[in-house]
Amino acid sequence: MYEMPDRTRIDKTMKTLIYKIRTFFEKHGFYVSSRLADKLGMKAKSVRLFFIYISFATFGFGFGLYLTIAFWLKLKDLVYTKRTSVFDL
């Protein structure tokens, strides 16, 4: 059976690269919320949950604003259509 030795070596290097990136963000990313929680006298878990909830809330707000503006523009186009003569009614 034919095996691809280069493929396994690439997979191992990609796994180690991904592992290094993940550990970097775990070390330094969680440190921010832990430090902020220490300053505020809260649990780090609560600060992390707050950041998760606020990210969902801001996404929902932007999408809602987009739909509202689209609705108003469509309504404006329906109301203020330019008519060329009286007989276009």
Backbone as numpy.savetxt, mean C-alpha at the origin, in Angstrom:
# Nx Ny Nz CAx CAy CAz Cx Cy Cz
18.91 -39.01 -15.59 18.07 -37.83 -15.59 18.96 -36.59 -15.59
18.56 -35.61 -16.31 19.33 -34.37 -16.43 19.02 -33.44 -15.26
20.04 -32.96 -14.59 19.86 -32.02 -13.49 20.49 -30.69 -13.86
19.98 -29.65 -13.29 20.51 -28.31 -13.55 21.24 -27.83 -12.30
22.55 -28.00 -12.25 23.27 -27.59 -11.03 23.29 -26.08 -10.83
23.25 -25.31 -11.90 23.25 -23.85 -11.76 21.97 -23.35 -11.12
20.89 -24.03 -11.41 19.59 -23.62 -10.87 19.56 -23.73 -9.35
20.11 -24.80 -8.81 20.10 -24.96 -7.35 21.01 -23.94 -6.68
22.11 -23.61 -7.34 23.00 -22.61 -6.78 22.34 -21.23 -6.79
21.62 -20.92 -7.86 20.92 -19.65 -7.94 19.81 -19.59 -6.89
19.10 -20.71 -6.72 18.04 -20.75 -5.70 18.60 -20.51 -4.30
19.73 -21.11 -4.02 20.33 -20.93 -2.69 20.79 -19.49 -2.48
21.38 -18.87 -3.50 21.82 -17.49 -3.34 20.62 -16.55 -3.22
19.55 -16.84 -3.95 18.35 -16.00 -3.83 17.72 -16.15 -2.44
17.72 -17.38 -1.92 17.17 -17.59 -0.58 17.99 -16.87 0.48
19.29 -16.92 0.34 20.12 -16.22 1.32 19.96 -14.71 1.19
19.82 -14.21 -0.04 19.60 -12.78 -0.23 18.27 -12.34 0.38
17.24 -13.11 0.12 15.92 -12.79 0.69 15.96 -12.87 2.21
16.65 -13.86 2.75 16.77 -14.00 4.19 17.51 -12.81 4.80
18.57 -12.34 4.12 19.31 -11.18 4.62 18.45 -9.92 4.59
17.70 -9.74 3.53 16.82 -8.57 3.43 15.75 -8.62 4.52
15.17 -9.80 4.72 14.13 -9.94 5.74 14.66 -9.66 7.14
15.84 -10.19 7.45 16.40 -9.95 8.79 16.78 -8.49 8.97
17.22 -7.84 7.90 17.54 -6.41 7.99 16.29 -5.62 8.36
15.18 -5.87 7.65 13.96 -5.13 7.94 13.36 -5.51 9.29
13.54 -6.75 9.71 13.05 -7.12 11.03 13.84 -6.41 12.12
15.15 -6.31 11.93 15.98 -5.64 12.93 15.67 -4.15 13.00
15.71 -3.50 11.86 15.62 -2.04 11.85 14.19 -1.53 11.76
13.30 -2.27 11.11 11.92 -1.83 10.98 11.14 -1.94 12.27
11.32 -3.03 12.98 10.61 -3.19 14.24 11.21 -2.34 15.33
12.44 -1.97 15.16 13.08 -1.11 16.15 12.42 0.26 16.21
11.95 0.72 15.06 11.28 2.04 15.02 10.02 2.01 15.87
9.18 0.99 15.68 7.94 0.94 16.45 8.22 0.66 17.94
9.25 -0.11 18.23 9.60 -0.36 19.63 10.08 0.91 20.31
10.89 1.66 19.61 11.41 2.90 20.19 10.29 3.92 20.38
9.40 4.01 19.40 8.27 4.93 19.52 7.35 4.51 20.67
7.16 3.21 20.82 6.32 2.72 21.92 6.95 3.02 23.26
8.27 2.90 23.37 8.95 3.24 24.62 8.80 4.72 24.95
8.90 5.57 23.95 8.75 7.02 24.18 7.34 7.36 24.64
6.33 6.68 24.06 4.95 6.98 24.38 4.44 6.20 25.58
5.21 5.22 26.05 4.79 4.41 27.18 3.72 3.41 26.81
3.78 2.88 25.61 2.79 1.92 25.12 3.47 0.60 24.79
2.68 -0.39 24.41 3.22 -1.65 23.93 3.58 -1.50 22.45
4.64 -2.17 22.03 5.06 -2.10 20.63 4.02 -2.72 19.70
3.31 -3.73 20.20 2.27 -4.37 19.41 1.16 -3.38 19.06
0.81 -2.52 19.99 -0.23 -1.53 19.74 0.20 -0.52 18.69
1.46 -0.13 18.73 1.97 0.84 17.75 1.98 0.21 16.36
2.40 -1.05 16.26 2.40 -1.74 14.96 0.99 -1.87 14.41
0.04 -2.23 15.26 -1.35 -2.33 14.82 -1.89 -0.99 14.36
-1.51 0.08 15.06 -1.93 1.41 14.64 -1.43 1.72 13.24
-0.16 1.42 12.95 0.38 1.69 11.62 -0.32 0.85 10.55
-0.67 -0.38 10.88 -1.39 -1.23 9.92 -2.78 -0.65 9.64
-3.50 -0.29 10.71 -4.85 0.25 10.53 -4.84 1.58 9.79
-3.88 2.43 10.09 -3.83 3.74 9.43 -3.49 3.60 7.95
-2.70 2.59 7.60 -2.39 2.38 6.18 -3.63 1.93 5.43
-4.46 1.07 6.04 -5.71 0.68 5.39 -6.68 1.85 5.31
-6.73 2.67 6.33 -7.65 3.81 6.35 -7.27 4.83 5.27
-5.99 5.09 5.11 -5.60 6.07 4.10 -5.85 5.54 2.70
-5.70 4.24 2.48 -6.00 3.68 1.17 -7.49 3.81 0.88
-8.31 3.52 1.85 -9.75 3.62 1.67 -10.20 5.05 1.43
-9.57 6.00 2.10 -9.91 7.41 1.92 -9.60 7.87 0.50
-8.44 7.51 0.00 -8.06 7.91 -1.36 -8.98 7.32 -2.41
-9.35 6.06 -2.22 -10.25 5.41 -3.18 -11.64 6.05 -3.13
-12.11 6.36 -1.92 -13.41 7.02 -1.79 -13.41 8.41 -2.41
-12.32 9.14 -2.22 -12.19 10.47 -2.83 -12.19 10.36 -4.36
-11.50 9.37 -4.89 -11.48 9.14 -6.34 -12.88 8.88 -6.87
-13.65 8.01 -6.20 -15.01 7.72 -6.66 -15.92 8.93 -6.57
-15.75 9.74 -5.52 -16.57 10.94 -5.38 -16.29 11.94 -6.50
-15.03 12.16 -6.79 -14.67 13.09 -7.87 -15.17 12.58 -9.21
-15.04 11.27 -9.45 -15.53 10.70 -10.71 -17.04 10.89 -10.84
-17.77 10.71 -9.73 -19.21 10.91 -9.75 -19.56 12.35 -10.08
-18.89 13.31 -9.43 -19.20 14.72 -9.67 -18.86 15.13 -11.10
-17.76 14.63 -11.64 -17.41 14.97 -13.02 -18.42 14.40 -14.00
-18.89 13.19 -13.77 -19.91 12.59 -14.63 -21.21 13.37 -14.53
-21.57 13.78 -13.32 -22.78 14.56 -13.12 -22.67 15.91 -13.81
-21.50 16.54 -13.71 -21.29 17.83 -14.37 -21.42 17.70 -15.88
-20.89 16.63 -16.44 -20.99 16.42 -17.88 -22.44 16.20 -18.31
-23.22 15.54 -17.46 -24.62 15.32 -17.81 -25.44 16.60 -17.73
-25.14 17.47 -16.79 -25.92 18.68 -16.59 -25.51 19.79 -17.55
-24.22 19.98 -17.74 -23.72 21.10 -18.53 -23.31 20.70 -19.94
-24.11 19.88 -20.61 -23.78 19.56 -22.00 -24.11 20.76 -22.86
-23.25 21.03 -23.79 -23.44 22.20 -24.65 -24.38 21.84 -25.79
-25.43 22.59 -25.92 -26.41 22.36 -26.99 -26.20 23.41 -28.07
-26.28 22.99 -29.31 -26.03 23.90 -30.42 -27.27 24.70 -30.81
-28.46 24.13 -30.60 -29.66 24.88 -30.94 -30.78 24.51 -30.00
-31.93 25.17 -30.17 -33.08 24.94 -29.32 -33.69 23.58 -29.63
-33.50 23.10 -30.84 -34.16 21.86 -31.28 -33.42 20.61 -30.78
-32.30 20.77 -30.04 -31.58 19.61 -29.51 -32.18 19.10 -28.21
-33.21 19.76 -27.71 -33.83 19.30 -26.48 -34.48 18.00 -26.73
